[in-house]
């Protein structure tokens, strides 16, 4: 009997899939199958890549594009494993993740969700600073990423992922369904999951109305659970505050600086790399970099501009509105830190 089925929805992400599969192949736990659901990919390349992979311990199912929740359900329906690990097609896991998660599930039949600490990579490289699990925190926001292990029987019992969650957060609703069943949650105290942050991730960000629609559905589906712990929400409203900062690159295409022509990234303490994708902008004449949107002490080690040709230019001179600079550390006494690059010309910013 297969013990673990890794279920990978894939929509136009074939160029990442081998990296993801390699992270499964090197697992220290061996009783694993992989089910890839080609969710109606349209780029051509993904179809070709996945067709070559459909053999042995890897099976590929092709469906019309129905979204992430439906793709996961399709993969789990075809899976044979006692335990399920959803994994997105551009993410990876460390070699001992499955072994340690299975051990936790085997050790306690009441444990229903096992995950771990995590890292971000790609456009941002840092630890994913998720808080320790508690029901109170979970009711305020989803603090469990999508790639946690769970029991297939529990998936059947709650009816799988909600396929009406078409704008995301289907994993949040699913975890709440398992918690409502009385399942316990365990977090492995190691960084064993790697979540890729794409350089164009802002293009795929949701509109506010879409978020409202999804969270309203989550509330209605889990109304009893939220009602039993309403004090958590009341306290959160009273103590509401931002928990992260925003780093933003403004792109001046000849019409000055504005929020509408900019790219932003969420950053946390310890972030070491931030990448901004600006190839969609034409006739760039200047850039302004706002490293954070609050008072801060920070150090910028280097800034590079990388052209599509692969040519890299190091930005040698940076001017900023810091209060003072001490051995490379800039002290900003404003809520709007700004950095300028006076030596960059149009030639530097073209291409």
NORJOJO-V958838 format. One line per field, one symbol per residue. ss: DSSP state (2 for helix, 1 for strand, 0 for the rest). phi: phi as a letter, one per 40 degrees, with the letter a starting at -180 (. if undefined). burial: 1 if it has 16 or more other ideal C-beta (glycine too) atoms within 10 Angstrom, else 0. A space follows every 50 residues. Layout:
BEGIN
ss->???
phi->???
burial->???
END
This chain:
BEGIN
ss->00011111110002222222222220000001111111100000222222 22201001111110000222222222220000111100000110002222 22222220001111111111110111110000002222220000000011 12222220000000000002222222222200011111111111111000 22220002222222222222202222220222222222000000111111 11000000000111111000001100000000000111110000011110 00011100000111000011000111001111000000110000022220 0
phi->.ccbbcbbcabfbccbccccccccccccbccbbbbbbccgdbcgccdccc ccccagcbbbbbbccbhcccccccccdccbccbbbcaccbbbbcdbdcdc ccdccccacccbbbbacabbahcbbacccccdcaccccccacbbcccbca ccccdcccggccccccbhgccdcccccccccgccbbbccbcbbbbcbccb cccccccdcccccccccdcccbccccccbcccccccccbdacbabbbbbc bcbhbgcaccbabbbcbbdgcbabbbcbcccbfcbabbbbcabadababc cabbbbcdcgcbbcccbbbacccabbfgcbbbbbcbcbbbbcccbccccc g
burial->00111111111111011001101100101001111111111000011011 00100001111100011111111111001011111111111111011101 11011000001111111111111101010100100011100111111111 11011001011110111111111111111000101111000111111110 10000000000011001100110011000001000000000000101111 11000000000111101000100111010000010110111110010100 00101000000000100101010000000101000011101001000010 0
END
